[in-house]
Amino acid sequence: MGDAGSVAPVRRQRARRIARLAAIGTGATVAATAATGGVLLGQARQARRTIPMAQAPPPRCDGVYGARLPGPPITMVVLGDSSAAGYGVHRRRETPGSLLATGLSRRLHRPVRLHRFAVVGALSSGLKPQVESALEVEPDVAVILVGGNDVTNRSPFSVAVRYLVDAVRTLRAAGCEVVVGTCPDLGTIRPIQPPLRWLARRWSRQLAAAQTVGVVEAGGRAVSLGDMLGPRFAAEPGRMFAWDRFHPSAEGYAIAAAALLPTVLSALGAVPERRPVLPGVEGVRSLPEAAHQAARHAGTEVSGAQLRGRDRGPGGRWAQLRRRAFFGVGAVPPTGSAADSATLEGTA
């Protein structure tokens, strides 16, 4: 075991490098912010007045899905912020955790035990206690959705990524597979007006790229959510957003879960890996390049890879970009399905 005192500075340096890799063009952003500071502050205040405050906690979704199916349950945990908790919907079967557990159970024909530790309003700095709670249930796979609050609170990206990387490393050290849905595109939120909307989109993409680099370096898999959801959310805000015009609706969560489920299945070794078929979008490249590509392309998965038997090349760690087919999970499963028959654990 190495000296803990020497490990911490190395991790801090790595987090700073990750943030720098994702900060291409940050100088222009800073200049734009300084030039329009008064306008941005006014727009931020207006957005806070327009977006309603949280009124009630999201529905609990903990339980065993597909309890009548054979085999021991697969244990899945969901960590992160309000998007992971499912804030904005009223039925547990509409939450991302329930959607993923239902889809996983149906695809594997096995029970799935779900524990949700995500907290509404959480920043990446709040992941540590969630991870500690998750480890107590010995999870097989963890899904993390976080980053939006780090952007709105203007948390330093190096700090946000460091906390996320620590969470992924801790889970992986315990033998848990980790899938991270990167920061969503906050530029699609209607109460945020230009030019603040443009900056929110830029900040979101920068954090998503930094998260991707950190997650893959830590042994996890990252799925880009921002650009995938952005156009659809922008085109159909009435359907894709919840009542507060900030969080996804049931249909919005179903789209996100459909993008995450194939990667969760792959992390568990449940689907065969295929060769990339979309040159320029898929394939092996350096991790920093893969991270920036993923931030610009909808629903792209980034995971660690080898090239000619090596993990790293001149540009850093090798990474594999994939565009997986979305697996429909259904926002409202039929009556009597795994989601409806889940055995609840704890309070409803």
C-alpha positions as CSV (number, residue, x, y, z in Angstrom):
1,M,0.0,0.0,0.0
2,G,1.4,3.4,-1.0
3,D,1.9,6.4,1.2
4,A,-1.4,8.3,1.5
5,G,0.5,11.6,1.8
6,S,2.1,11.1,-1.6
7,V,-1.1,9.9,-3.3
8,A,-3.2,13.0,-2.5
9,P,-0.9,15.5,-4.4
10,V,-0.8,13.2,-7.4
11,R,-4.5,13.1,-7.5
12,R,-4.8,16.8,-7.2
13,Q,-2.3,17.3,-10.0
14,R,-4.2,14.8,-12.2
15,A,-7.5,16.6,-11.5
16,R,-6.0,19.9,-12.5
17,R,-4.7,18.3,-15.7
18,I,-8.1,16.9,-16.5
19,A,-9.7,20.3,-16.0
20,R,-7.1,21.9,-18.3
21,L,-7.7,19.3,-21.0
22,A,-11.4,20.2,-21.0
23,A,-10.9,24.0,-20.8
24,I,-10.1,24.7,-24.5
25,G,-11.5,28.1,-25.2
26,T,-12.1,29.0,-21.6
27,G,-10.3,32.4,-22.2
28,A,-13.0,33.4,-24.6
29,T,-15.6,32.5,-22.1
30,V,-14.0,34.5,-19.4
31,A,-13.8,37.5,-21.7
32,A,-17.4,37.2,-22.7
33,T,-18.4,36.9,-19.0
34,A,-16.5,40.1,-18.1
35,A,-17.9,42.0,-21.0
36,T,-21.5,41.2,-20.2
37,G,-21.2,40.8,-16.4
38,G,-24.1,43.0,-15.5
39,V,-26.4,41.4,-18.0
40,L,-25.5,37.9,-16.8
41,L,-26.1,38.7,-13.2
42,G,-29.5,40.1,-14.0
43,Q,-30.4,37.1,-16.1
44,A,-29.2,34.7,-13.3
45,R,-31.4,36.5,-10.8
46,Q,-34.4,36.4,-13.2
47,A,-33.8,32.6,-13.9
48,R,-33.8,31.9,-10.1
49,R,-37.1,33.8,-9.7
50,T,-38.6,32.0,-12.7
51,I,-37.6,28.4,-11.8
52,P,-39.7,27.2,-8.9
53,M,-38.1,25.9,-5.7
54,A,-38.4,22.2,-4.9
55,Q,-41.7,21.5,-3.4
56,A,-41.6,17.8,-2.5
57,P,-39.0,15.0,-2.6
58,P,-39.1,12.6,-5.6
59,P,-40.8,9.3,-5.2
60,R,-38.8,6.5,-3.7
61,C,-37.9,3.7,-6.1
62,D,-35.9,1.3,-3.9
63,G,-36.9,-2.3,-4.2
64,V,-36.5,-5.6,-6.0
65,Y,-37.5,-5.5,-9.7
66,G,-38.5,-8.7,-11.4
67,A,-38.7,-10.5,-8.0
68,R,-40.2,-13.6,-9.5
69,L,-37.4,-14.1,-12.0
70,P,-34.8,-16.8,-11.3
71,G,-31.3,-16.2,-10.0
72,P,-29.8,-14.0,-7.3
73,P,-30.6,-10.3,-7.7
74,I,-28.1,-7.9,-9.3
75,T,-27.6,-5.0,-6.9
76,M,-27.6,-1.5,-8.6
77,V,-27.2,1.8,-6.9
78,V,-28.1,5.2,-8.2
79,L,-26.0,8.2,-7.0
80,G,-25.9,11.9,-7.8
81,D,-28.2,14.9,-7.8
82,S,-31.9,15.6,-8.6
83,S,-31.7,14.1,-12.1
84,A,-30.5,10.8,-10.6
85,A,-33.2,11.0,-7.9
86,G,-35.9,11.6,-10.4
87,Y,-37.1,15.0,-9.3
88,G,-40.0,16.3,-11.4
89,V,-42.0,13.1,-11.7
90,H,-44.7,11.7,-9.4
91,R,-44.6,7.9,-9.8
92,R,-41.7,5.7,-8.9
93,R,-42.0,3.8,-12.1
94,E,-41.1,7.1,-13.9
95,T,-37.8,7.7,-12.1
96,P,-34.5,6.9,-13.8
97,G,-33.6,4.3,-11.2
98,S,-36.8,2.4,-11.7
99,L,-36.6,2.7,-15.5
100,L,-33.0,1.3,-15.5
101,A,-33.8,-1.5,-13.0
102,T,-36.8,-2.5,-15.0
103,G,-34.9,-2.5,-18.3
104,L,-32.0,-4.4,-16.7
105,S,-34.3,-7.0,-15.2
106,R,-36.1,-7.6,-18.5
107,R,-32.9,-7.8,-20.6
108,L,-31.1,-10.1,-18.2
109,H,-34.2,-12.1,-17.0
110,R,-32.9,-11.7,-13.5
111,P,-34.1,-9.8,-10.4
112,V,-32.5,-6.4,-9.8
113,R,-32.2,-4.9,-6.3
114,L,-32.2,-1.1,-6.6
115,H,-31.0,1.4,-4.0
116,R,-31.2,5.1,-4.6
117,F,-28.8,7.3,-2.6
118,A,-29.0,10.4,-4.9
119,V,-29.9,13.6,-3.2
120,V,-31.8,16.6,-4.7
121,G,-29.5,19.6,-4.9
122,A,-26.3,17.6,-4.5
123,L,-23.0,18.8,-6.0
124,S,-20.1,16.5,-6.9
125,S,-18.7,17.3,-3.5
126,G,-21.7,15.5,-2.0
127,L,-20.9,12.1,-3.6
128,K,-18.7,10.8,-0.8
129,P,-21.4,10.1,1.8
130,Q,-23.6,8.6,-1.0
131,V,-20.7,6.3,-2.0
132,E,-20.2,5.3,1.7
133,S,-23.9,4.3,2.0
134,A,-23.8,2.5,-1.3
135,L,-20.8,0.3,-0.4
136,E,-22.8,-1.0,2.6
137,V,-25.2,-2.9,0.1
138,E,-22.3,-4.3,-1.9
139,P,-23.4,-3.1,-5.3
140,D,-22.6,-4.8,-8.6
141,V,-23.1,-1.6,-10.7
142,A,-23.4,2.1,-9.9
143,V,-25.0,4.7,-12.0
144,I,-24.0,8.3,-11.3
145,L,-25.7,11.4,-12.7
146,V,-24.2,14.6,-11.5
147,G,-22.8,18.0,-12.6
148,G,-25.7,20.3,-13.3
149,N,-25.5,21.9,-9.8
150,D,-21.8,22.3,-10.2
151,V,-22.4,24.4,-13.3
152,T,-25.1,26.5,-11.8
153,N,-23.1,27.1,-8.6
154,R,-19.9,27.7,-10.7
155,S,-17.9,25.1,-8.7
156,P,-14.3,24.9,-10.0
157,F,-14.3,22.1,-12.5
158,S,-11.1,20.7,-11.1
159,V,-12.8,20.4,-7.7
160,A,-16.0,18.9,-9.1
161,V,-14.1,16.3,-11.2
162,R,-11.8,15.4,-8.3
163,Y,-14.8,14.4,-6.1
164,L,-16.3,12.5,-9.0
165,V,-13.0,10.7,-9.7
166,D,-12.7,9.8,-6.0
167,A,-16.2,8.3,-6.0
168,V,-15.5,6.2,-9.1
169,R,-12.2,5.0,-7.8
170,T,-13.7,4.0,-4.5
171,L,-16.5,2.1,-6.1
172,R,-14.2,0.4,-8.6
173,A,-11.8,-0.6,-5.7
174,A,-14.8,-2.5,-4.2
175,G,-15.4,-4.4,-7.4
176,C,-18.4,-2.3,-8.5
177,E,-18.9,-1.4,-12.2
178,V,-19.5,2.4,-12.7
179,V,-21.5,4.2,-15.4
180,V,-21.6,8.0,-15.3
181,G,-24.0,10.1,-17.2
182,T,-22.1,13.3,-17.8
183,C,-23.3,16.9,-17.1
184,P,-26.5,17.7,-19.0
185,D,-26.8,20.6,-21.5
186,L,-28.1,23.5,-19.4
187,G,-28.4,25.6,-22.5
188,T,-31.8,24.0,-23.2
189,I,-33.4,25.4,-20.1
190,R,-36.0,28.0,-21.2
191,P,-35.9,30.3,-18.1
192,I,-32.2,30.9,-18.9
193,Q,-31.9,33.5,-21.7
194,P,-29.0,34.4,-24.0
195,P,-26.2,35.2,-23.5
196,L,-26.3,33.3,-20.2
197,R,-27.8,30.3,-22.0
198,W,-24.8,30.2,-24.4
199,L,-22.4,30.3,-21.5
200,A,-24.4,27.6,-19.6
201,R,-24.1,25.4,-22.7
202,R,-20.4,26.0,-22.9
203,W,-19.8,25.4,-19.2
204,S,-21.9,22.2,-19.4
205,R,-19.8,20.8,-22.3
206,Q,-16.6,21.7,-20.6
207,L,-17.5,20.0,-17.4
208,A,-18.9,16.9,-19.3
209,A,-15.6,16.6,-21.2
210,A,-13.6,16.9,-17.9
211,Q,-15.9,14.3,-16.3
212,T,-15.4,11.9,-19.1
213,V,-11.6,12.1,-18.9
214,G,-11.7,11.6,-15.1
215,V,-14.2,8.8,-15.1
216,V,-12.4,6.7,-17.7
217,E,-9.0,7.3,-16.0
218,A,-10.6,6.0,-12.8
219,G,-11.9,2.8,-14.5
220,G,-15.5,3.8,-15.2
221,R,-17.5,4.4,-18.3
222,A,-19.0,7.7,-19.3
223,V,-22.1,8.4,-21.4
224,S,-22.7,11.8,-22.9
225,L,-26.2,13.1,-22.1
226,G,-26.1,16.8,-22.9
227,D,-26.1,16.9,-26.7
228,M,-28.4,13.9,-26.9
229,L,-31.1,15.4,-24.9
230,G,-30.5,19.0,-26.0
231,P,-32.2,19.2,-29.4
232,R,-35.2,17.1,-28.3
233,F,-35.6,19.2,-25.2
234,A,-35.3,22.4,-27.1
235,A,-37.8,21.3,-29.7
236,E,-40.4,19.9,-27.3
237,P,-40.0,21.6,-24.0
238,G,-43.6,21.0,-23.0
239,R,-43.1,17.2,-23.2
240,M,-39.5,16.9,-22.1
241,F,-39.4,19.2,-19.1
242,A,-41.3,18.8,-15.8
243,W,-43.6,21.4,-14.4
244,D,-40.7,23.5,-13.1
245,R,-39.2,23.8,-16.7
246,F,-35.8,22.8,-15.2
247,H,-35.9,19.0,-14.6
248,P,-36.9,16.3,-17.1
249,S,-40.4,15.0,-17.4
250,A,-41.2,11.3,-17.3
251,E,-40.6,11.2,-21.1
252,G,-37.3,13.0,-20.7
253,Y,-36.1,10.6,-18.0
254,A,-37.1,7.7,-20.3
255,I,-34.8,9.0,-23.1
256,A,-31.9,9.4,-20.7
257,A,-32.4,5.9,-19.3
258,A,-32.6,4.4,-22.8
259,A,-29.2,5.9,-23.5
260,L,-27.6,4.7,-20.3
261,L,-29.0,1.1,-20.2
262,P,-26.9,-0.3,-23.0
263,T,-23.7,0.9,-21.3
264,V,-24.9,-0.6,-17.9
265,L,-25.5,-3.9,-19.6
266,S,-22.1,-3.8,-21.3
267,A,-20.4,-2.9,-18.0
268,L,-22.0,-6.1,-16.5
269,G,-20.7,-8.1,-19.5
270,A,-24.3,-8.8,-20.7
271,V,-23.9,-7.6,-24.3
272,P,-21.2,-8.5,-26.8
273,E,-18.8,-5.7,-27.8
274,R,-19.0,-4.9,-31.5
275,R,-16.6,-3.3,-33.8
276,P,-17.1,0.4,-34.5
277,V,-19.1,1.0,-37.7
278,L,-19.3,4.8,-37.8
279,P,-15.8,6.2,-38.8
280,G,-15.1,9.6,-37.4
281,V,-17.7,9.1,-34.6
282,E,-16.7,5.7,-33.2
283,G,-13.3,4.1,-32.7
284,V,-10.1,4.3,-30.6
285,R,-8.4,7.7,-30.0
286,S,-6.7,9.5,-27.2
287,L,-8.9,10.1,-24.1
288,P,-8.8,13.9,-24.2
289,E,-9.9,13.8,-27.9
290,A,-12.6,11.2,-27.1
291,A,-13.9,13.3,-24.3
292,H,-14.4,16.4,-26.5
293,Q,-15.9,14.3,-29.2
294,A,-18.4,12.8,-26.7
295,A,-19.4,16.2,-25.4
296,R,-20.4,17.2,-29.0
297,H,-22.1,13.9,-30.1
298,A,-25.4,12.6,-28.7
299,G,-25.4,9.5,-26.6
300,T,-21.7,8.6,-27.0
301,E,-20.1,6.1,-24.6
302,V,-16.4,6.5,-23.7
303,S,-14.5,3.7,-22.0
304,G,-10.9,2.7,-21.6
305,A,-9.2,0.8,-24.5
306,Q,-5.9,-0.7,-25.7
307,L,-4.1,-0.2,-29.0
308,R,-1.4,-2.6,-30.0
309,G,-1.5,-4.0,-26.5
310,R,-0.9,-0.7,-24.8
311,D,-3.2,1.4,-22.6
312,R,-1.5,4.7,-23.5
313,G,-0.1,6.5,-26.5
314,P,1.6,9.9,-27.2
315,G,-1.7,11.7,-26.4
316,G,-2.4,9.9,-23.1
317,R,-4.7,7.0,-22.3
318,W,-6.5,5.3,-25.2
319,A,-10.3,5.4,-25.2
320,Q,-13.0,3.8,-27.2
321,L,-15.9,5.8,-28.5
322,R,-19.2,3.9,-29.2
323,R,-22.7,4.9,-30.3
324,R,-24.9,2.1,-28.9
325,A,-28.5,1.5,-30.0
326,F,-30.9,2.9,-27.4
327,F,-32.9,0.3,-25.5
328,G,-36.4,1.3,-24.9
329,V,-37.3,1.2,-21.3
330,G,-40.7,2.8,-21.4
331,A,-41.7,5.8,-19.2
332,V,-44.9,4.0,-18.1
333,P,-44.4,0.2,-17.8
334,P,-47.6,-1.8,-18.2
335,T,-49.6,-2.9,-15.1
336,G,-48.1,-6.0,-13.5
337,S,-44.6,-5.3,-14.8
338,A,-41.4,-5.6,-12.8
339,A,-41.7,-1.9,-11.9
340,D,-45.2,-2.2,-10.6
341,S,-44.5,-5.4,-8.7
342,A,-41.3,-4.2,-7.1
343,T,-40.9,-5.0,-3.4
344,L,-40.4,-1.7,-1.6
345,E,-37.6,-1.4,0.9
346,G,-38.0,1.5,3.4
347,T,-40.5,4.3,3.1
348,A,-42.5,4.9,0.0
